[in-house]
């Protein structure tokens, strides 16, 4: 048999005509193009007639941890009523990371806050949870400020710019 690429060489792929091994000559970015389709032709060397067949080959591009997670906006804002029950998630953290799988899974952390443990990070929901009853008259300020970190689960992990959450 001999092998040839009938369609797809413009994307940097080549094929060994004897072994059929497909190789590439480019560095690919999954976020730009996640997959390529190649049309491969196999031809025998029969006599008096050569036979050939074609097959489509899907080449999927693997993910590389090349995108830093980011907050859609900062500062972020949440309003909490004094009557909100303890244990309520009052804010759900959201981030943008265009990577896939663990590379695009983002976790959050509280770097600093002035809430005296009134709020805690709920790691199962990635939300800010009310940890104690609110008493606006007893609080020195009606606004709580949190510095929030974020990182993905890639190897190595990428850390984004911390964000600010203001809770009133």
DSSP file (Angstrom, degrees, kcal/mol; ACC not computed):
  #  RESIDUE AA STRUCTURE BP1 BP2  ACC     N-H-->O    O-->H-N    N-H-->O    O-->H-N    TCO  KAPPA ALPHA  PHI   PSI    X-CA   Y-CA   Z-CA
    1    1 A X              0   0    0      0, 0.0     2,-0.4     0, 0.0    43,-0.2   0.000 360.0 360.0 360.0 151.9    0.0    0.0    0.0
    2    2 A X  E     -A   43   0A   0     41,-2.4    41,-2.6    17,-0.1     2,-0.3  -0.976 360.0-149.4-126.4 148.1    0.9    3.6   -0.4
    3    3 A X  E     +A   42   0A   0     14,-1.7     2,-0.3    -2,-0.4    39,-0.2  -0.876  17.6 170.2-119.8 148.3   -0.8    6.4    1.5
    4    4 A X  E     -A   41   0A   0     37,-2.0    37,-3.2    -2,-0.3     2,-0.7  -0.990  34.4-120.0-151.2 151.5   -1.5   10.0    0.7
    5    5 A X  E     -A   40   0A   0     -2,-0.3    35,-0.2    35,-0.2     3,-0.2  -0.860  23.7-176.8 -92.6 118.1   -3.5   12.9    2.1
    6    6 A X  E    S+     0   0A   0     33,-3.1     2,-0.3    -2,-0.7    34,-0.2   0.786  74.1  12.6 -83.1 -29.3   -6.1   14.0   -0.4
    7    7 A X  E    S+A   39   0A   0     32,-1.2    32,-2.3     1,-0.1    -1,-0.3  -0.973 110.2  48.2-150.6 131.4   -7.4   16.9    1.7
    8    8 A X    > > +     0   0    0     -2,-0.3     3,-1.5    30,-0.2     5,-0.8   0.335  62.8 114.3 124.0  -4.5   -5.9   18.5    4.8
    9    9 A X  G > 5 +     0   0    0      1,-0.3     3,-1.8     2,-0.2    29,-0.0   0.760  68.8  71.4 -67.4 -22.4   -2.3   19.2    3.9
   10   10 A X  G 3 5S+     0   0    0      1,-0.3    -1,-0.3     2,-0.1    -3,-0.0   0.667  90.6  61.5 -67.2 -14.1   -2.9   22.9    4.1
   11   11 A X  G < 5S-     0   0    0     -3,-1.5    -1,-0.3     2,-0.1    15,-0.2   0.256 127.0 -95.7 -95.8  11.8   -3.2   22.5    7.9
   12   12 A X  T < 5S+     0   0    0     -3,-1.8    13,-1.7     1,-0.3     2,-0.3   0.627  80.4 133.6  90.4  13.7    0.3   21.3    8.2
   13   13 A X  E   < +C   24   0B   0     -5,-0.8     2,-0.3    11,-0.2    -1,-0.3  -0.720  26.8 177.7 -97.6 148.1   -0.2   17.6    8.2
   14   14 A X  E     -C   23   0B   0      9,-2.5     9,-2.8    -2,-0.3     2,-0.4  -0.945  15.1-144.2-140.0 164.5    1.7   15.1    6.2
   15   15 A X  E     -C   22   0B   0     -2,-0.3     2,-0.5     7,-0.2     7,-0.2  -0.988  21.4-118.9-132.8 139.6    1.7   11.3    5.9
   16   16 A X     >  -     0   0    0      5,-2.3     4,-2.2    -2,-0.4     5,-0.1  -0.671  24.4-144.2 -73.6 121.9    4.4    8.8    5.4
   17   17 A X  T  4 S+     0   0    0     -2,-0.5   -14,-1.7     1,-0.2    -1,-0.2   0.721  94.7  38.2 -64.9 -20.5    3.6    7.1    2.0
   18   18 A X  T  4 S+     0   0    0    -16,-0.2    -1,-0.2     3,-0.1    -2,-0.0   0.878 128.0  26.9 -95.4 -46.8    4.8    3.7    3.2
   19   19 A X  T  4 S-     0   0    0      2,-0.1    -2,-0.2   -16,-0.1     3,-0.1   0.744  91.0-132.4 -91.5 -24.2    3.8    3.5    6.9
   20   20 A X     <  +     0   0    0     -4,-2.2     2,-0.3     1,-0.3    -3,-0.1   0.556  49.4 155.2  82.2   7.6    0.8    5.7    6.8
   21   21 A X        -     0   0    0     -5,-0.1    -5,-2.3    -6,-0.1     2,-0.4  -0.554  35.7-141.9 -72.4 127.3    2.0    7.6    9.9
   22   22 A X  E     +C   15   0B   0     -2,-0.3     2,-0.3    -7,-0.2    -7,-0.2  -0.766  23.7 179.4 -92.4 132.2    0.5   11.1   10.0
   23   23 A X  E     -C   14   0B   0     -9,-2.8    -9,-2.5    -2,-0.4     2,-0.3  -0.835  15.7-139.2-126.7 167.1    2.8   13.9   11.3
   24   24 A X  E     -C   13   0B   0     -2,-0.3   -11,-0.2   -11,-0.2   -12,-0.1  -0.896  12.2-166.3-127.6 157.4    2.4   17.6   11.8
   25   25 A X        +     0   0    0    -13,-1.7     2,-0.3    -2,-0.3   -12,-0.1   0.308  68.4  71.1-122.2   3.9    4.6   20.6   11.2
   26   26 A X  S    S-     0   0    0    -14,-0.3     2,-0.5   -15,-0.2    -2,-0.1  -0.761  75.8-121.2-119.4 163.1    2.7   23.2   13.1
   27   27 A X        -     0   0    0     -2,-0.3     2,-0.2     2,-0.0    -2,-0.0  -0.939  39.2-151.9 -99.4 126.7    2.0   24.1   16.8
   28   28 A X        -     0   0    0     -2,-0.5     2,-0.5    34,-0.0     3,-0.1  -0.658  12.6-147.4-104.6 156.3   -1.8   24.1   17.2
   29   29 A X    >>  -     0   0    0     -2,-0.2     4,-2.3     1,-0.1     3,-1.3  -0.963   3.9-157.3-124.1 111.8   -4.1   26.0   19.5
   30   30 A X  T 34 S+     0   0    0     -2,-0.5    -1,-0.1    32,-0.4    31,-0.1   0.815  92.9  60.5 -58.7 -32.5   -7.2   24.1   20.6
   31   31 A X  T 34 S+     0   0    0      1,-0.2    -1,-0.3     2,-0.1     3,-0.2   0.800 111.2  40.1 -68.0 -26.4   -9.0   27.4   21.4
   32   32 A X  T <4 S+     0   0    0     -3,-1.3     2,-0.4     1,-0.3    -2,-0.2   0.918 139.1   2.1 -84.9 -49.7   -8.6   28.5   17.8
   33   33 A X     <  -     0   0    0     -4,-2.3    -1,-0.3     1,-0.1    -2,-0.1  -0.895  61.5-171.1-141.6 107.5   -9.4   25.2   16.0
   34   34 A X        +     0   0    0     -2,-0.4    27,-2.7    -3,-0.2     2,-0.3   0.696  69.8  10.2 -76.0 -18.0  -10.2   22.2   18.2
   35   35 A X  E     - B   0  60A   0     25,-0.2     2,-0.3    -5,-0.1    25,-0.2  -0.995  56.2-152.7-158.1 157.7  -10.1   19.6   15.4
   36   36 A X  E     - B   0  59A   0     23,-2.4    23,-3.3    -2,-0.3     2,-0.5  -0.970  12.7-143.6-131.9 148.6   -9.1   18.9   11.8
   37   37 A X  E     - B   0  58A   0     -2,-0.3     2,-0.4    21,-0.2    21,-0.2  -0.965  16.8-168.7-115.5 126.8  -10.5   16.4    9.3
   38   38 A X  E     - B   0  57A   0     19,-2.8    19,-2.9    -2,-0.5     2,-0.7  -0.898  16.6-142.4-113.1 142.7   -8.1   14.8    6.8
   39   39 A X  E     -AB   7  56A   0    -32,-2.3   -33,-3.1    -2,-0.4   -32,-1.2  -0.927  24.4-165.9-103.1 114.3   -9.1   12.7    3.8
   40   40 A X  E     -AB   5  55A   0     15,-3.1    15,-2.3    -2,-0.7     2,-0.5  -0.838   6.0-158.3-105.9 135.9   -6.6    9.8    3.5
   41   41 A X  E     -AB   4  54A   0    -37,-3.2   -37,-2.0    -2,-0.4     2,-0.4  -0.949   2.9-166.0-114.1 132.8   -6.2    7.7    0.4
   42   42 A X  E     -AB   3  53A   0     11,-2.9    11,-2.3    -2,-0.5     2,-0.4  -0.969   9.0-175.0-115.2 132.9   -4.7    4.2    0.5
   43   43 A X  E     -AB   2  52A   0    -41,-2.6   -41,-2.4    -2,-0.4     9,-0.2  -0.992  12.9-145.2-130.4 131.9   -3.7    2.6   -2.8
   44   44 A X        -     0   0    0      7,-2.8   -42,-0.0    -2,-0.4    -2,-0.0  -0.369  18.4-126.4 -86.8 174.4   -2.4   -0.9   -3.4
   45   45 A X        +     0   0    0      5,-0.1     5,-0.1    -2,-0.1    -1,-0.1  -0.115  54.0 150.9-112.3  35.5    0.2   -1.9   -6.0
   46   46 A X        -     0   0    0      5,-0.2     2,-0.4     3,-0.1    -2,-0.0  -0.237  38.0-110.1 -67.6 154.9   -1.9   -4.6   -7.6
   47   47 A X  S    S+     0   0    0      1,-0.2    -2,-0.1     3,-0.1    -1,-0.0  -0.991  90.5  10.5-130.9 142.0   -1.6   -5.6  -11.2
   48   48 A X  S    S+     0   0    0     -2,-0.4     2,-0.5     2,-0.0    -1,-0.2  -0.999 137.6  25.8 -82.3 -10.3   -3.2   -5.4  -13.6
   49   49 A X        -     0   0    0     -4,-0.0     2,-0.4     2,-0.0    -3,-0.1  -0.952  68.1-144.5-122.7 131.3   -5.5   -3.0  -11.7
   50   50 A X        -     0   0    0     -2,-0.5     2,-0.3    -5,-0.1    -5,-0.1  -0.735  17.2-153.9 -87.2 137.3   -4.6   -0.9   -8.7
   51   51 A X        -     0   0    0     -2,-0.4    -7,-2.8     2,-0.0     2,-0.3  -0.830  13.5-177.1-108.5 149.7   -7.4   -0.5   -6.0
   52   52 A X  E     -B   43   0A   0     -2,-0.3     2,-0.3    -9,-0.2    -9,-0.2  -0.962   8.9-173.1-142.8 161.1   -7.8    2.4   -3.7
   53   53 A X  E     -B   42   0A   0    -11,-2.3   -11,-2.9    -2,-0.3     2,-0.3  -0.972  12.8-142.0-148.3 158.1   -9.9    3.5   -0.9
   54   54 A X  E     -B   41   0A   0     -2,-0.3     2,-0.3   -13,-0.2   -13,-0.2  -0.889  12.9-174.1-124.1 156.4  -10.4    6.7    1.2
   55   55 A X  E     -B   40   0A   0    -15,-2.3   -15,-3.1    -2,-0.3     2,-0.4  -0.994  24.0-124.9-146.7 145.7  -11.1    7.3    4.9
   56   56 A X  E     -B   39   0A   0     -2,-0.3     2,-0.5   -17,-0.2   -17,-0.2  -0.785  24.1-161.8 -89.5 134.2  -11.7   10.4    6.9
   57   57 A X  E     -B   38   0A   0    -19,-2.9   -19,-2.8    -2,-0.4     2,-0.6  -0.978   6.3-150.3-118.9 124.7   -9.4   10.9    9.9
   58   58 A X  E     -B   37   0A   0     -2,-0.5     2,-0.7   -21,-0.2   -21,-0.2  -0.845   8.6-164.3 -94.8 121.8  -10.4   13.2   12.7
   59   59 A X  E     -B   36   0A   0    -23,-3.3   -23,-2.4    -2,-0.6     2,-0.4  -0.927   6.6-161.3-107.6 111.8   -7.5   14.8   14.5
   60   60 A X  E     -B   35   0A   0     -2,-0.7     2,-0.5   -25,-0.2   -25,-0.2  -0.803  14.3-132.7 -96.0 133.8   -8.5   16.3   17.8
   61   61 A X        -     0   0    0    -27,-2.7     2,-0.1    -2,-0.4   -32,-0.0  -0.726  21.0-131.8 -87.8 125.6   -6.2   18.9   19.3
   62   62 A X        -     0   0    0     -2,-0.5   -32,-0.4     1,-0.1     2,-0.3  -0.332  26.1-103.1 -73.1 158.1   -5.4   18.4   23.0
   63   63 A X        -     0   0    0    -33,-0.1     2,-0.4   -34,-0.1    -1,-0.1  -0.622  28.2-163.9 -87.1 140.8   -5.6   21.2   25.5
   64   64 A X        -     0   0    0     -2,-0.3     2,-2.2    90,-0.0     3,-0.1  -0.957  33.3-113.2-116.7 140.1   -2.6   23.0   26.8
   65   65 A X        +     0   0    0     -2,-0.4    87,-0.0    90,-0.2    -2,-0.0  -0.490  69.6 132.4 -75.7  82.4   -3.0   25.1   29.9
   66   66 A X        +     0   0    0     -2,-2.2     2,-0.4     2,-0.0    -1,-0.2   0.235  43.7  80.7-120.2  11.6   -2.3   28.4   28.1
   67   67 A X        -     0   0    0     36,-0.1     2,-0.3    -3,-0.1    32,-0.2  -0.982  67.5-140.5-124.2 129.1   -5.1   30.6   29.4
   68   68 A X        -     0   0    0     -2,-0.4    30,-0.2     1,-0.1     2,-0.1  -0.664  29.0-113.3 -82.5 135.1   -5.1   32.4   32.7
   69   69 A X        -     0   0    0     -2,-0.3     2,-0.3    89,-0.3    92,-0.3  -0.424  39.5-173.3 -68.1 145.7   -8.5   32.5   34.6
   70   70 A X  E     -D   96   0C   0     26,-2.1    26,-3.1    90,-0.1     2,-0.3  -0.965  27.1-115.6-137.6 153.3  -10.1   35.9   34.9
   71   71 A X  E     -D   95   0C   0     -2,-0.3    24,-0.2    90,-0.3     3,-0.1  -0.692  25.4-130.4 -81.1 141.8  -13.0   37.5   36.6
   72   72 A X  S    S-     0   0    0     22,-0.5     2,-0.3    -2,-0.3    -1,-0.1   0.835  88.8  -3.5 -62.5 -30.2  -15.6   38.9   34.2
   73   73 A X  S    S-     0   0    0     -3,-0.0     2,-0.3     0, 0.0    -1,-0.2  -0.986  73.3-127.8-156.3 155.2  -15.6   42.1   36.2
   74   74 A X  S    S+     0   0    0     -2,-0.3     2,-0.2     1,-0.2    91,-0.1  -0.901  86.0  43.4-154.7 127.7  -14.0   43.5   39.3
   75   75 A X  S    S-     0   0    0     89,-0.6     2,-0.3    -2,-0.3    90,-0.2   0.402  79.7-163.5 -76.7 159.6  -15.2   44.8   41.6
   76   76 A X  E     -e  165   0D   0     88,-3.1    90,-3.0    -2,-0.2     2,-0.4  -0.794   5.9-148.0-107.2 154.4  -18.1   42.5   42.0
   77   77 A X  E     +e  166   0D   0     -2,-0.3     2,-0.3    88,-0.2    90,-0.2  -0.952  17.9 175.3-130.5 145.1  -21.1   43.4   44.1
   78   78 A X  E     -e  167   0D   0     88,-2.1    90,-2.8    -2,-0.4     2,-0.4  -0.992  16.2-149.9-142.5 145.2  -23.6   41.5   46.3
   79   79 A X        -     0   0    0     -2,-0.3     2,-0.5    89,-0.2    88,-0.0  -0.961  13.6-170.6-115.7 133.5  -26.4   42.7   48.5
   80   80 A X        -     0   0    0     -2,-0.4     2,-0.2     4,-0.0    -2,-0.0  -0.986  16.0-136.7-127.4 126.7  -27.4   40.8   51.6
   81   81 A X    >   -     0   0    0     -2,-0.5     3,-1.7     1,-0.1    53,-0.2  -0.497  21.3-122.5 -77.0 150.7  -30.5   41.5   53.7
   82   82 A X  T 3  S+     0   0    0      1,-0.3    52,-0.5    -2,-0.2    -1,-0.1   0.775 113.0  58.0 -62.4 -26.0  -30.2   41.4   57.5
   83   83 A X  T 3  S+     0   0    0     50,-0.1    -1,-0.3     2,-0.1     2,-0.1   0.393  75.0 127.4 -86.9   3.8  -32.9   38.7   57.5
   84   84 A X    <   -     0   0    0     -3,-1.7    50,-0.4     1,-0.1     3,-0.1  -0.423  66.0-113.7 -63.7 129.5  -30.9   36.3   55.2
   85   85 A X    >   -     0   0    0     -2,-0.1     3,-1.6     1,-0.1    45,-0.2  -0.348  31.5-101.0 -67.2 144.1  -30.7   32.9   56.9
   86   86 A X  T 3  S+     0   0    0      1,-0.2    45,-0.2    45,-0.1    -1,-0.1  -0.382 110.0  36.8 -58.9 138.7  -27.3   31.6   58.0
   87   87 A X  T 3  S+     0   0    0     43,-3.2     2,-0.3     1,-0.3    -1,-0.2   0.327  84.0 136.2  96.3  -5.8  -25.9   29.1   55.5
   88   88 A X    <   -     0   0    0     -3,-1.6    42,-2.7    42,-0.1     2,-0.7  -0.558  59.0-125.6 -76.7 135.5  -27.3   31.0   52.5
   89   89 A X  E     +I  129   0E   0     -2,-0.3    40,-0.3    40,-0.2     3,-0.1  -0.736  30.7 179.2 -77.6 117.7  -25.0   31.4   49.5
   90   90 A X  E     +     0   0E   0     38,-2.9     2,-0.3    -2,-0.7   -11,-0.2   0.589  65.1  20.1-100.5 -13.1  -25.1   35.1   48.9
   91   91 A X  E     -I  128   0E   0     37,-1.1    37,-3.2   -13,-0.1     2,-0.6  -0.941  63.2-150.3-156.7 134.5  -22.7   35.3   46.0
   92   92 A X  E     -I  127   0E   0     -2,-0.3    35,-0.2    35,-0.3     2,-0.2  -0.931  23.4-133.0-107.8 121.0  -21.5   32.7   43.4
   93   93 A X        -     0   0    0     33,-2.4     2,-0.4    -2,-0.6    15,-0.1  -0.507  24.8-173.1 -74.5 139.7  -18.0   33.3   42.0
   94   94 A X        +     0   0    0     -2,-0.2   -22,-0.5     2,-0.0     2,-0.3  -0.990   4.5 178.5-133.4 140.1  -17.7   33.0   38.2
   95   95 A X  E     -D   71   0C   0     -2,-0.4     2,-0.5   -24,-0.2   -24,-0.2  -0.935  24.5-127.3-137.7 162.7  -14.5   33.1   36.2
   96   96 A X  E     +D   70   0C   0    -26,-3.1   -26,-2.1    -2,-0.3     2,-0.3  -0.956  33.3 157.5-112.9 125.4  -13.6   32.8   32.5
   97   97 A X        -     0   0    0     -2,-0.5   -28,-0.1   -28,-0.2    -2,-0.1  -0.890  26.0-159.1-146.0 114.6  -10.9   30.3   31.5
   98   98 A X        +     0   0    0     -2,-0.3     6,-0.1   -30,-0.2     5,-0.1   0.469  62.2 102.1 -78.9  -0.9  -11.0   29.1   27.8
   99   99 A X  S    S-     0   0    0      4,-0.3     2,-0.3   -32,-0.2    -2,-0.1  -0.238  70.0-120.3 -74.7 174.1   -9.0   26.0   28.5
  100  100 A X    >   -     0   0    0    -36,-0.1     3,-1.1     5,-0.0     5,-0.2  -0.831  63.4  -8.6-119.6 152.0  -10.8   22.6   28.8
  101  101 A X  G >> S-     0   0    0     -2,-0.3     3,-1.7     1,-0.3     4,-0.6  -0.311 130.4 -10.5  65.0-144.5  -11.0   20.0   31.5
  102  102 A X  G >4 S+     0   0    0      1,-0.3    51,-1.6     2,-0.2     3,-0.8   0.823 134.0  63.8 -58.5 -31.0   -8.9   20.6   34.6
  103  103 A X  G <4 S+     0   0    0     -3,-1.1    51,-0.3     1,-0.2    -4,-0.3   0.776 111.2  37.1 -62.6 -25.5   -7.0   23.3   32.8
  104  104 A X  G <4 S+     0   0    0     -3,-1.7     2,-0.5    -4,-0.2    -1,-0.2   0.361  90.6 105.5-109.4   3.5  -10.2   25.3   32.6
  105  105 A X    <<  -     0   0    0     -3,-0.8    48,-1.1    -4,-0.6     2,-0.4  -0.763  58.6-156.1 -86.8 124.1  -11.6   24.4   36.1
  106  106 A X  E     -F  152   0D   0     -2,-0.5     2,-0.3    46,-0.2    46,-0.2  -0.823  11.5-167.0-109.8 138.9  -11.3   27.4   38.4
  107  107 A X  E     -F  151   0D   0     44,-2.9    44,-2.0    -2,-0.4     2,-0.3  -0.908  11.3-148.2-119.3 152.0  -11.1   27.4   42.2
  108  108 A X  E     -F  150   0D   0     -2,-0.3     2,-0.3    42,-0.2    42,-0.2  -0.779  11.3-173.0-118.8 159.2  -11.4   30.5   44.3
  109  109 A X  E     -F  149   0D   0     40,-1.7    40,-2.9    -2,-0.3     2,-0.7  -0.988  27.9-119.9-147.6 153.7   -9.9   31.6   47.7
  110  110 A X  E     +F  148   0D   0     -2,-0.3    38,-0.2    38,-0.2     3,-0.1  -0.869  26.0 179.5 -95.8 115.3  -10.4   34.5   50.1
  111  111 A X  E     -     0   0D   0     36,-3.0     2,-0.3    -2,-0.7    -1,-0.2   0.910  68.3 -13.2 -80.3 -46.1   -7.1   36.3   50.4
  112  112 A X  E     +F  147   0D   0     35,-1.1    35,-2.9     2,-0.0    -1,-0.3  -0.992  63.6 168.2-154.7 152.9   -8.4   38.9   52.9
  113  113 A X  E     -F  146   0D   0     -2,-0.3    33,-0.2    33,-0.2     3,-0.2  -0.976  32.5-140.2-158.3 166.8  -11.7   40.3   54.2
  114  114 A X  S    S+     0   0    0     31,-0.9    32,-0.1    -2,-0.3    29,-0.0  -0.117  72.3 104.3-120.1  34.6  -13.1   42.5   56.9
  115  115 A X  S >  S-     0   0    0     30,-0.1     3,-1.5     4,-0.1    -1,-0.1   0.459  78.7-130.4-100.4  -0.9  -16.1   40.4   57.8
  116  116 A X  T 3  S-     0   0    0      1,-0.3    -2,-0.1    -3,-0.2     0, 0.0   0.901  74.9 -54.0  51.9  44.3  -14.9   38.8   61.1
  117  117 A X  T 3  S+     0   0    0      2,-0.2    -1,-0.3     1,-0.1     3,-0.0   0.665 104.7 128.2  64.3  19.3  -16.0   35.4   59.8
  118  118 A X  S <  S+     0   0    0     -3,-1.5    13,-3.9    13,-0.1    14,-1.1   0.800  77.7  34.9 -68.2 -26.9  -19.5   36.5   59.0
  119  119 A X  E    S-J  130   0E   0     11,-0.3     2,-0.3    12,-0.2    11,-0.2  -0.943  70.4-175.6-127.3 147.5  -18.9   35.0   55.6
  120  120 A X  E     -J  129   0E   0      9,-2.3     9,-3.4    -2,-0.3     2,-0.5  -0.955  32.8-104.8-137.1 158.0  -17.0   32.0   54.4
  121  121 A X  E     -J  128   0E   0     -2,-0.3     2,-0.9     7,-0.2     7,-0.2  -0.734  25.7-149.4 -82.8 125.9  -16.1   30.5   51.1
  122  122 A X  E >>> -J  127   0E   0      5,-3.3     4,-1.7    -2,-0.5     5,-1.4  -0.855   9.3-167.0 -94.6 104.8  -18.1   27.3   50.3
  123  123 A X  T 345S+     0   0    0     -2,-0.9    -1,-0.2     1,-0.2   -15,-0.1   0.748  81.7  61.0 -69.6 -22.7  -15.7   25.3   48.2
  124  124 A X  T 345S+     0   0    0      1,-0.2    -1,-0.2    -3,-0.1    -2,-0.0   0.824 121.3  23.2 -73.6 -28.8  -18.4   22.9   47.1
  125  125 A X  T <45S-     0   0    0     -3,-0.7    -2,-0.2     2,-0.2    -1,-0.2   0.499  98.6-127.8-109.8  -7.9  -20.5   25.6   45.4
  126  126 A X  T  <5S+     0   0    0     -4,-1.7   -33,-2.4     1,-0.2     2,-0.3   0.870  70.0 126.5  57.2  37.9  -17.6   28.2   44.8
  127  127 A X  E   < -IJ  92 122E   0     -5,-1.4    -5,-3.3   -35,-0.2     2,-0.6  -0.812  69.7-109.0-123.0 164.1  -19.9   30.7   46.6
  128  128 A X  E     -IJ  91 121E   0    -37,-3.2   -38,-2.9    -2,-0.3   -37,-1.1  -0.834  39.6-158.7 -92.0 124.2  -19.7   33.1   49.5
  129  129 A X  E     -IJ  89 120E   0     -9,-3.4    -9,-2.3    -2,-0.6     2,-0.5  -0.851  21.3-118.0-111.9 138.7  -21.9   31.7   52.3
  130  130 A X  E     - J   0 119E   0    -42,-2.7   -43,-3.2    -2,-0.4   -11,-0.3  -0.634  31.4-177.8 -71.3 121.5  -23.3   33.7   55.2
  131  131 A X        +     0   0    0    -13,-3.9     2,-0.3    -2,-0.5   -12,-0.2   0.590  61.6  15.9-102.0 -15.3  -21.7   32.1   58.3
  132  132 A X  S    S-     0   0    0    -14,-1.1    -1,-0.2   -47,-0.1   -45,-0.1  -0.968  94.1 -75.7-153.1 162.2  -23.4   34.0   61.1
  133  133 A X        -     0   0    0     -2,-0.3     2,-0.4     1,-0.1   -50,-0.1  -0.348  46.8-125.7 -64.3 139.7  -26.5   36.3   61.6
  134  134 A X        -     0   0    0    -52,-0.5     2,-0.4   -50,-0.4     3,-0.1  -0.718  25.5-178.8 -87.6 135.1  -26.1   39.8   60.3
  135  135 A X    >>  -     0   0    0     -2,-0.4     4,-1.4     1,-0.1     3,-1.0  -0.843   7.0-169.9-132.7  96.0  -26.8   42.7   62.6
  136  136 A X  T 34 S+     0   0    0     -2,-0.4    -1,-0.1     1,-0.3    -2,-0.0   0.793  86.2  55.5 -59.2 -30.0  -26.3   45.9   60.7
  137  137 A X  T 34 S+     0   0    0      1,-0.2    -1,-0.3    -3,-0.1     5,-0.0   0.826 109.6  45.7 -73.8 -29.7  -26.5   48.0   63.9
  138  138 A X  T <4 S+     0   0    0     -3,-1.0    -2,-0.2     3,-0.0    -1,-0.2   0.702  94.2  93.4 -84.9 -20.5  -23.6   46.0   65.5
  139  139 A X  S  < S-     0   0    0     -4,-1.4     3,-0.1     1,-0.1    -5,-0.0  -0.510  71.4-141.9 -76.9 140.8  -21.4   46.1   62.4
  140  140 A X  S    S+     0   0    0     -2,-0.2     2,-0.3     1,-0.2    -1,-0.1   0.770  89.2  23.8 -71.4 -24.9  -18.9   49.0   62.2
  141  141 A X        -     0   0    0      1,-0.1    -1,-0.2     2,-0.0    -3,-0.0  -0.991  65.8-142.1-139.9 147.0  -19.5   49.2   58.5
  142  142 A X  S    S+     0   0    0     -2,-0.3     2,-0.4    -3,-0.1    -1,-0.1   0.534  86.9  69.2 -83.6  -5.3  -22.4   48.2   56.3
  143  143 A X        -     0   0    0    -29,-0.0     2,-0.4    23,-0.0    25,-0.2  -0.947  64.3-160.6-120.2 133.6  -20.0   47.1   53.6
  144  144 A X  E     - G   0 167D   0     23,-3.0    23,-2.9    -2,-0.4     2,-0.4  -0.918   9.2-154.4-110.9 136.8  -17.7   44.1   53.6
  145  145 A X  E     - G   0 166D   0     -2,-0.4   -31,-0.9    21,-0.2     2,-0.4  -0.936   9.3-172.3-117.3 133.3  -14.7   43.9   51.3
  146  146 A X  E     -FG 113 165D   0     19,-2.5    19,-2.4    -2,-0.4     2,-0.6  -0.975  17.8-148.5-124.1 135.1  -13.1   40.6   50.1
  147  147 A X  E     -FG 112 164D   0    -35,-2.9   -36,-3.0    -2,-0.4   -35,-1.1  -0.926  27.5-161.1 -97.5 121.7   -9.9   40.1   48.1
  148  148 A X  E     -FG 110 163D   0     15,-3.2    15,-2.6    -2,-0.6   -38,-0.2  -0.907   7.4-157.8-116.0 127.5  -10.6   37.0   46.1
  149  149 A X  E     -F  109   0D   0    -40,-2.9   -40,-1.7    -2,-0.5     2,-0.3  -0.597   8.1-167.5 -95.1 161.3   -7.9   34.8   44.4
  150  150 A X  E     +F  108   0D   0     10,-0.4    10,-2.0   -42,-0.2     2,-0.3  -0.988  11.1 165.7-149.5 143.1   -8.5   32.4   41.5
  151  151 A X  E     -FH 107 159D   0    -44,-2.0   -44,-2.9    -2,-0.3     8,-0.2  -0.985  27.8-124.4-150.7 154.3   -6.4   29.6   39.9
  152  152 A X  E     -F  106   0D   0      6,-2.1   -46,-0.2    -2,-0.3   -49,-0.2  -0.413  24.3-117.7 -92.7 176.1   -7.1   26.8   37.5
  153  153 A X  S    S+     0   0    0    -51,-1.6   -50,-0.2   -48,-1.1     4,-0.1   0.085  70.2 124.4-102.0  21.6   -6.3   23.1   38.1
  154  154 A X  S    S-     0   0    0    -51,-0.3     2,-0.5   -52,-0.2   -90,-0.0  -0.212  71.4 -86.9 -73.0 170.4   -3.8   22.8   35.2
  155  155 A X  S    S+     0   0    0      1,-0.4   -90,-0.2     2,-0.1     2,-0.1  -0.949 127.7  23.1-122.5 108.6   -0.3   21.5   35.7
  156  156 A X  S    S-     0   0    0     -2,-0.5    -1,-0.4    -4,-0.1    -2,-0.1   0.592 109.4-129.2 -76.2 155.7    1.2   23.9   36.3
  157  157 A X        -     0   0    0     -2,-0.1     2,-0.4    -4,-0.1    -4,-0.1  -0.406  15.3-139.3 -68.2 143.6   -1.7   25.9   37.7
  158  158 A X        -     0   0    0    -91,-0.2    -6,-2.1   -55,-0.1     2,-0.5  -0.903  11.8-149.2-106.2 136.2   -2.2   29.4   36.4
  159  159 A X  B     -H  151   0D   0     -2,-0.4    -8,-0.2    -8,-0.2     2,-0.1  -0.894   9.3-149.7-109.5 129.9   -3.2   32.1   38.8
  160  160 A X        -     0   0    0    -10,-2.0   -10,-0.4    -2,-0.5     2,-0.3  -0.325  36.3 -76.5 -88.4 175.0   -5.3   35.1   37.7
  161  161 A X        -     0   0    0    -92,-0.3   -90,-0.3   -12,-0.1    -1,-0.1  -0.566  57.8-108.3 -70.9 128.5   -5.4   38.6   39.0
  162  162 A X        -     0   0    0     -2,-0.3     2,-0.3     1,-0.1   -13,-0.2  -0.172  34.7-145.0 -58.1 152.7   -7.3   38.8   42.3
  163  163 A X  E     - G   0 148D   0    -15,-2.6   -15,-3.2    -3,-0.1     2,-0.4  -0.731   6.6-123.2-116.6 166.9  -10.7   40.4   42.3
  164  164 A X  E     - G   0 147D   0     -2,-0.3   -88,-3.1   -17,-0.2   -89,-0.6  -0.927  18.4-167.0-112.1 133.3  -12.6   42.5   44.8
  165  165 A X  E     -eG  76 146D   0    -19,-2.4   -19,-2.5    -2,-0.4     2,-0.5  -0.989   3.8-163.3-118.6 125.7  -16.1   41.6   46.1
  166  166 A X  E     -eG  77 145D   0    -90,-3.0   -88,-2.1    -2,-0.5     2,-0.5  -0.944   4.3-167.0-109.2 125.3  -18.1   44.2   47.9
  167  167 A X  E      eG  78 144D   0    -23,-2.9   -23,-3.0    -2,-0.5   -88,-0.2  -0.954 360.0 360.0-114.7 124.0  -21.0   42.9   50.0
  168  168 A X              0   0    0    -90,-2.8   -89,-0.2    -2,-0.5    -1,-0.1   0.363 360.0 360.0-111.1 360.0  -23.5   45.4   51.3
